[in-house]
Amino acid sequence: MHKNILKSDKCAEIHSIGAGALNQAIKATAIARGYLTPSSLDLVSIPSFLEVNIENQIKTAIKLEIKLV
C-alpha cells in the first residue's frame, strides 16, 4: 500500500550526495509543489549538511528537510 508521507507526517527528509543527486532532489521537490498547488498547500525546504559513512569513508551529503505548510 502506498503511503503519502508528507500528508501523514507533515515532513520528509531527502539525503543526497553529489551534484546530480541534489539536482534530482530539487526537481522532485518542485514537482511535489506542483501537485499540492490545487490543495492550497505548499512545501518549505530547509537545507543542511550531513556526514555519512559509505564503505568506511566519511562523505558530506546535503539533507533537505521538506515540510508541508
Contact map, one row per residue, 1 for C-alpha under 8 A:
111000000000000000000000000000000000000000000000000000000000000000000
111100000000000000000000000000000000000000000000000000000000000000000
111110000000000000000000000000000000000000000000000000000000000000000
011111110000000000000000000000000000000000000000000000000000000000000
001111111111000000000000000000000000000000000000000000000000000000000
000111111111000000000000000000000000000000000000000000000000000000110
000111111100000000000000000000000000000000000000000000000000000000010
000111111100000000000000000000000000000000000000000000000000000000000
000011111111000000000000000000000000000000000000000000000000000000000
000011111111000000000000000000000000000000000000000000000000000000111
000011001111100000000000000000000000000000000000000000000000000011110
000011001111110000000000000000000000000000000000000000000000000011100
000000000011111000000000000000000000000000000000000000000000001111000
000000000001111100000000100000000000000000000000000000000000001111000
000000000000111110000000000000000000000000000000000000000000111100000
000000000000011111001100100000000000000000000000000000000000111000000
000000000000001111101100000000000000000000000000000000000011110000000
000000000000000111111100000000000000000000000000000000000000100000000
000000000000000011111110000000000000000000000000000000000000000000000
000000000000000001111111000000000000000000000000000000000000000000000
000000000000000111111111100000000000000000000000000000000000000000000
000000000000000111111111110000000000000000000000000000000000010000000
000000000000000000111111111000000000000000000000000000000000000000000
000000000000000000011111111100000000000000000000000000000000000000000
000000000000010100001111111110000000000000000000000000000000000000000
000000000000000000000111111111000000000000000000000000000000000000000
000000000000000000000011111111100000000000000000000000000000000000000
000000000000000000000001111111110000000000000000000000000000000000000
000000000000000000000000111111111000000000100000000000000000000000000
000000000000000000000000011111111100000000000000000000000000000000000
000000000000000000000000001111111110000000000000000000000000000000000
000000000000000000000000000111111111000000000000000000000000000000000
000000000000000000000000000011111111100001100000000000000000000000000
000000000000000000000000000001111111100000000000000000000000000000000
000000000000000000000000000000111111110000000000000000000000000000000
000000000000000000000000000000011111111111000000000000000000000000000
000000000000000000000000000000001111111111000000000000000000000000000
000000000000000000000000000000000011111110000000000000000000000000000
000000000000000000000000000000000001111110000000000000000000000000000
000000000000000000000000000000000001111111000000000000000000000000000
000000000000000000000000000000000001111111100000000000000000000000011
000000000000000000000000000000001001100111110000000000000000000000011
000000000000000000000000000010001000000011111000000000000000000001111
000000000000000000000000000000000000000001111100000000000000000011111
000000000000000000000000000000000000000000111110000000000000000111100
000000000000000000000000000000000000000000011111000000000000000111000
000000000000000000000000000000000000000000001111100000000000011110000
000000000000000000000000000000000000000000000111110000000000011100000
000000000000000000000000000000000000000000000011111000000001111000000
000000000000000000000000000000000000000000000001111100000001111000000
000000000000000000000000000000000000000000000000111110000111100000000
000000000000000000000000000000000000000000000000011111000111100000000
000000000000000000000000000000000000000000000000001111111110000000000
000000000000000000000000000000000000000000000000000111111110000000000
000000000000000000000000000000000000000000000000000011111000000000000
000000000000000000000000000000000000000000000000000011111100000000000
000000000000000000000000000000000000000000000000000011111110000000000
000000000000000000000000000000000000000000000000001111011111000000000
000000000000000010000000000000000000000000000000001111001111100000000
000000000000000010000000000000000000000000000000111100000111110000000
000000000000001111000000000000000000000000000000111100000011111000000
000000000000001110000100000000000000000000000011110000000001111100000
000000000000111100000000000000000000000000000011110000000000111110000
000000000000111000000000000000000000000000001111000000000000011111000
000000000011110000000000000000000000000000011110000000000000001111100
000000000011110000000000000000000000000000111100000000000000000111110
000001000111000000000000000000000000000000111000000000000000000011111
000001100110000000000000000000000000000011110000000000000000000001111
000000000100000000000000000000000000000011110000000000000000000000111
